[in-house]
Amino acid sequence: MSHNEPVSVRILDREYTVGVEAAERDSLNAAARMLDAKMREIRGSNRMAAVDRVAVLAALNLAHELQQVRDEQAAQQQRFQAALNELNQRLDIAIDNAR
């Protein structure tokens, strides 16, 4: 049974409380630090930048980075599958030749 506990995180000088399972607490804190850093980077020295705009741009940047990782992972998976297929073919040939 999952049991969520409240965790407070600070993002761009605002505190948010989120319910999370104990095992995911460290991951949530790391994600909050990453988001805070990205938002601060986007906001830069312009303290008057609208927080909602900064949040959307940070989310877009992080989503783009995630998509790039997924694309690379898919490409690696295809390369891995192709290598496995080639090895299977070689094994089939070797087995057939041994008979």
N, C-alpha and C positions, 0 to 999 in steps of 0.2 A: 504494500500500500504506500503510495507516495504521500509525503508530508512536506508541504511548502512552508518555508519560514521566511519572515520578512528580512530583506537585506537592503540597506541604504547605500546608494551610490551617488557620487557627485559628478555632474556633467555640466561643464561651463558655468560653474559657480551656483548651480541649482541642485538641490537634493531631491532624489527620487527614491521611493521605496518600492521594491519589487519582490514578489513571492517567488521563491526558487527552492528546489530540493537541496539538501545539505551537500550532496555530492557535486552539485553544479555551481556552488557558491564561488569557488575560485575562478571558474570559467566566466561567470557573469561579471565578477570584478575586473577581470582582464579585458573583457569586451567593453565595459564602461570606461576603463582607462584609455583603450584604443579610440573609442568614440570621442571622448573628451579631447584627446590629443588632436584628432582629425578636425574637430570643430574649432579648436584654438588655432590650428594651422590655417584654416580657411578664413576665420575671422581676422587673423593677423592683428595689426595694430588698430584696426577700425572697431573700437568698442561700441560704436553706434549701429553696427550691422544688425539687421533684424535676425533674431534668434531662429525664427522659423526658416528663413532663407539659408542660414548657416547650417541648420539641421538637415534640410533637404539636400544641400550640396554635399555635406558630409556623408549622408546616406547614399547618394548617387556615386560618390567616389568609392566608398566601401563596397557597394554592390558591383561596381565595375571591376574592382580588384578580385572579388569573389568569382565573378564570371570568368575572368582571365585564368584563375586557378582551376576552375571547372573545365575550361576549354583545354588547358594543358594536361589535366588529368585524363580527359577523354582521349587526347592524342596519344598519351603514354599508354593508355589501356589498349588502343588500337595497335600500337607498335608491339606491345607485349603479346597480344593475341596473334599477330602475324608471326612473331618469333615462335610461339608455341605451335602454331599450325605447321610451320616449316620443320620444326623438330619432330612433330608427329609423322610427317611425311617421310623424313629420313629414317625414323624408327620402323615405319611400315616397310620401307624398301629394304632395310637391313634384316628384318625378320623374314621377308619374302626370299631374300638371297640366301639366308641361312637354311632354308628348308630344302 
